[in-house]
Amino acid sequence: MKRILTGIKPTGKIHLGNYFAVVKELLEMQNKYEVFLMIADLHAQTIPYFPQELKQTIYDLVKSLIALGINTKKVTIFKQSDIPAHLYLFWFLTTISYMGELSRMHEFKEQREKYGKEGIGVGIFLYPVLMTADIILYNTDIVPVGEDQRQHLELCRELTKRFNNRFKTNFKIPEIYLNPETAKIMSLQDPTKKMSKSNPGGCLEIFDSLKKIKEKILKSVTDSEKEIKYDPINKPGISNLMTIFKYLTQKSYLEIEELFKNKSYYEFKLEIFKAFTKYFSRARKIKQKISNKKIDLILKKSAKKINIIANRNLDNILKKMGLK
């Protein structure tokens, strides 16, 4: 059985874009592959954060994933920081990584520009090297990513080949799994940009209050026309809402156009809210019943299992590198 590894940073709450880009894919993959789902709390430290909030954010994230259907009997959910071997292998990989290739990463350039005045830590620069350690430590076969992470995964593949050649290891070169639909969930405020936690007003958080969700949908950007028609170039706002409705109801764009023919944007937005409420109703109820104690037990059990795998692989690496 092929092994999947994917990581989610505990930097905010799961939104609609996360769900359809990552979580829904994992719900299908968990029945076909061995899935390792990493809470990437070390990666979360590469940008400013509040330490006192991190633990609660992790609890919330794991609860959300389970409520949305991640089966902990099939998927191993673990915290990155619970596995010291990640940082050990990370250091080895930095010694064969080049500054030029790391400085060309899009995310590094974006973060450098964003935090230009106060400066950014070296962690942003080395982010893809740690990502590579995360992946090859478990001899991962497939890594599901969004388009924004493709460049990092391509570098990961290159570093893996370089490491294999240098130290005569035989790490698998991970396959990139890219969901072609993921880029289509856009911000409600700016439909030319991907839905993101960095733009809260345009982001539909799945477990937010229904009042706030309704407000965001009703305030979402459309256009000055009245026709509900799928046209991403000329009508990006309404097209984005149609994509959301399509995912929530499994209706085609043509069916949506016919269903809302001669209907107003307001009426359409109300139906989107109803569809959203119905789609996530069960998950919202399940999450309320999950305790922090249950999450602690899940993560403790996972850490024990993952450390055995990671340390066995690290031991082999140390031998290949002449360190043991």
HELIX and SHEET records of a PDB file:
HELIX    1   1 LEU A   16  ASN A   18  1                                   3    
HELIX    2   2 TYR A   19  VAL A   23  3                                   5    
HELIX    3   3 LYS A   24  MET A   29  1                                   6    
HELIX    4   4 HIS A   43  THR A   46  5                                   4    
HELIX    5   5 PRO A   51  ALA A   67  1                                  17    
HELIX    6   6 GLN A   80  ASP A   82  5                                   3    
HELIX    7   7 ALA A   85  THR A   94  1                                  10    
HELIX    8   8 MET A   99  SER A  103  1                                   5    
HELIX    9   9 HIS A  106  LYS A  114  1                                   9    
HELIX   10  10 VAL A  122  ILE A  136  1                                  15    
HELIX   11  11 GLU A  147  GLN A  149  5                                   3    
HELIX   12  12 ARG A  150  PHE A  167  1                                  18    
HELIX   13  13 THR A  182  LYS A  184  5                                   3    
HELIX   14  14 PRO A  200  GLY A  202  5                                   3    
HELIX   15  15 LEU A  210  LEU A  218  1                                   9    
HELIX   16  16 PRO A  236  THR A  249  1                                  14    
HELIX   17  17 TYR A  253  LEU A  259  1                                   7    
HELIX   18  18 TYR A  265  GLN A  288  1                                  24    
HELIX   19  19 ASN A  292  LYS A  320  1                                  29    
SHEET    1   A 3 ARG A   3  ILE A   8  0                                        
SHEET    2   A 3 GLU A  34  ILE A  39  1                                        
SHEET    3   A 3 VAL A  75  LYS A  79  1                                        
SHEET    1   B 2 ILE A 142  VAL A 145  0                                        
SHEET    2   B 2 GLU A 175  LEU A 178  1                                        
END                                                                             
